[in-house]
Amino acid sequence: MSETTSSVRKLTVSLPSGLADFLDREAMRMNVSRSKLVADALREVQAAEEERLAIAGYRFYAREANDFAQASLGAIAEVLDHGG
């Protein structure tokens, strides 16, 4: 769902003072709202997590495919040996 069509929820969060000050400075420096800065940072974390999960999934299925190929070698060799 795109940002323009998704609903927005208002939240109250507590941050350590130094982190809140950093957020204020960065939002001012970038000329964006604190909400946008936090949302953008969370989107980056979300994208990194989705990529990490995708990589883990690809590795899992690659191992599964390799295991299946290894398990099938004996049967394939037997068929080929018998002129199959």
N, C-alpha and C positions, 0 to 999 in steps of 0.2 A: 504494500500500500504506500503510495507516495506521501511525502510530508504534507502536501497541500490538501490531501483528502483525508488524512488520518485525524483522529480526535486527539486533543491535547489534554493532559491531566495536569493540574496544578499541584505541586508538591511542596512540602516544607522539609528542608534538610538542615542538619547541623554539621558544620565544618569546623575544624580547628582554626583558630584566628589567623594564623599565618597562611593557611590554604585559602581562606576566604579573602584575605588581602591580595594574594596572588591572583585569584579569580577576578577580583575587581580590576587590578592593574592590567591583566591580559585582555579582559573584555574592553576596557577603555582603549588600550593600545591597538586592538584589532577593530575597534569601532563596531562591536556587536554586543548584544545583550548577554548577560550572564547565563541566561537560559539557553541561548543558542550555543555559547561556548561549551557548556556542560553537555548539551545534547550532542554536539559534534564529537566531543571527546568520548562519550559513551558509544556513539556509532562506530568509532574507530575500534574500541574495545570489542564491540559486538562483531564487527567484521573479522577481527583477528581471531576471535573464538570460533566463528563459523569456518574460517579457513583451517584452523587447527583441527576441528572435528572432521572436515572433509579430508584432510591429509590422513588422519587416523583411519578413516573409512576406506580410503584408497589402499592404504597399506594392508589393512585387514583382508580386503577382497583379493589383493595381489597374492598374499600368503595362501588364501583359500584356493585360488586358481593354481598356484604352484604345487600345493599339496595334492590337489586332484590330478594334476599332470603327472606328478611323481607316482601316485598310486595307480595310475592308468598304464604306466610304462610296461609293467609285467604282462598285462592282458594284451596290449598292442604287440609286444614282442612275440607272444605265443601265437597270435593270429598270423603274423607275418612269417613265423617259422613254419607254420603248417600250410603255407601257400594261400592264405586266406583271402 
